[in-house]
Amino acid sequence: ERSYPQNELGAEVIGYCDWSHNAQAGIELSQDKVLKNSVEALSEMARTGYGSLLPEVSPSLFRVDDNMVQLTLDLRLQRQARQALIESMDKFSAKRGTVIVLDVNNGEIKTLVTVPTYNPNEFFKAPLELFKCWPVTDMFEPGSTFKPINVAIALETGAIKANDVFYDEGHLTVGGWPVYNVDYKYDKTQRLLSVSEVLQRSSNVGMVHIMQRVAPKNFYKWLQKLGIGSRIQTDMPFITGSLIKPLSVFTQYPIEQATTAFGQGFAITPIKLAQLHAALANGGNLVNPHVVKGLVNGNGELLWAPQRDQPVRVFSQETAKTIVGFMEKVVEQGTGKGARLPGVRIAGKTGTAQKAVGRAYGNAFVTSFVAIYPADQ
């Protein structure tokens, strides 16, 4: 019988085996073949009437398989992130939440927490929806956390320069549809904003003006280049791709490009968002998020490691460095001030996206924050 000594800690990643020893979720399922014991059952042995093996059975028949699948998770960080997430969710009465910590250079997932979660030792008590690791299975509209990615696209295409200035009128109409800044109801000030200030203020209107300089077809091709519309490569099961409207729709209706400029009208998974921001943090390369380090023996020696795709360059080092600098100012002077820590350089971006209900947006929101730490490395 499988035993999970950490109980709920890491359950969203590890998964569980049922009473029949069948893997049902998480790494238990995706790495089932690796985890299965290679020692075949010994049968037709001489036994006493009480079922004990007779003495003449050679001890050499027994082999102990002490190999283990080693994960990339840092359980201390996992525990701290889980507690912080619970406290934050209680404060804002959130229904569910996740924290992902990713090594931006190699894609190792150091922390992946979801709340609520379950105890794999008592899987039979948990509702079915908790068995999926929703940061890799469920899509959402990223909202303003996608704005730095779009600015990077605009810089890479040469459509804008880092020191350009844009007019933010607070609201505008695109293809007959109104677009507002989130604070327009309270602040109708019209102003000139630098690219950095567009991100600091998280201006929807400013982002529309920036991305209108990129030809719609080229914008779409860049989104595809970044993997929007396809699945990422990871060792977690049930991975879901991302969702974007067809090219014909995107190029025909100007509102599609406008809403995409501020992170709505398409959907990605939380793990995809982490991957994209990791590309900014590491100097422009897409790495594949993963939780399996490899197979180790009882001495901790690595016996096997999964083959992984090489990182793919999507942004220049100059563009990535510029965007991280902009995001650092978001934390220092903009909407991300709540993430400031004395003596620590943090780059980040806030996001608040309306939650789609059917074909319309309701009153519920998905709030998110992405951070790069340390920003100067």
Helices and strands as residue ranges (DSSP letters): H 11-14, H 26-30, H 32-35, G 59-61, E 68-71, H 75-92, E 97-102, E 109-115, G 120-125, G 128-131, H 134-137, G 143-146, H 147-157, E 165-168, E 171-174, E 177-180, E 191-194, H 195-201, H 204-211, H 216-225, H 247-252, H 254-261, H 270-281, E 285-286, E 292-296, E 302-304, E 312-313, H 317-333, G 337-339, E 347-357, E 360-372
